[in-house]
């Protein structure tokens, strides 16, 4: 079973992501900010990461940059799930190591199709 780490400071967003993904047969681990996400990623290896951009403690960009420094996460797909839709931010995210971008509010089918596409 593939494990997906979801990092978001909104408990309701984490819950919706967890319900959507676990309903499709994925195992889901959670963190409320980038710093906690980094610890969680090292504790429980994930095959994919879904992260918010704007979070306290450590934001999504910093989180992705730090995650990409870990050998185990060099090739792991990372998807931004955020209310931001600015093309410049998307470009910055890509350079930081993001694989894809989903704008909130998201449709469950949309999230699942992206996950299936990047996880194969």
Secondary structure in CASP SS format (residue, H / E / C, confidence):
PFRMAT SS
TARGET T0000
AUTHOR 0000-0000-0000
METHOD secondary structure of the structure
MODEL  1
X C 1.00
X C 1.00
X E 1.00
X E 1.00
X E 1.00
X E 1.00
X E 1.00
X C 1.00
X C 1.00
X C 1.00
X H 1.00
X H 1.00
X H 1.00
X H 1.00
X H 1.00
X H 1.00
X H 1.00
X H 1.00
X H 1.00
X H 1.00
X H 1.00
X H 1.00
X H 1.00
X C 1.00
X C 1.00
X C 1.00
X E 1.00
X E 1.00
X E 1.00
X E 1.00
X E 1.00
X C 1.00
X C 1.00
X H 1.00
X H 1.00
X H 1.00
X H 1.00
X H 1.00
X H 1.00
X H 1.00
X H 1.00
X H 1.00
X H 1.00
X C 1.00
X C 1.00
X C 1.00
X C 1.00
X E 1.00
X E 1.00
X E 1.00
X E 1.00
X C 1.00
X C 1.00
X C 1.00
X C 1.00
X C 1.00
X C 1.00
X C 1.00
X C 1.00
X H 1.00
X H 1.00
X H 1.00
X H 1.00
X H 1.00
X H 1.00
X H 1.00
X H 1.00
X H 1.00
X C 1.00
X C 1.00
X H 1.00
X H 1.00
X H 1.00
X C 1.00
X C 1.00
X C 1.00
X E 1.00
X E 1.00
X E 1.00
X E 1.00
X E 1.00
X E 1.00
X C 1.00
X C 1.00
X C 1.00
X C 1.00
X H 1.00
X H 1.00
X H 1.00
X H 1.00
X H 1.00
X H 1.00
X H 1.00
X H 1.00
X H 1.00
X H 1.00
X C 1.00
X C 1.00
X C 1.00
X E 1.00
X E 1.00
X E 1.00
X E 1.00
X C 1.00
X C 1.00
X C 1.00
X C 1.00
X H 1.00
X H 1.00
X H 1.00
X H 1.00
X H 1.00
X H 1.00
X H 1.00
X H 1.00
X H 1.00
X H 1.00
X H 1.00
X H 1.00
X C 1.00
END
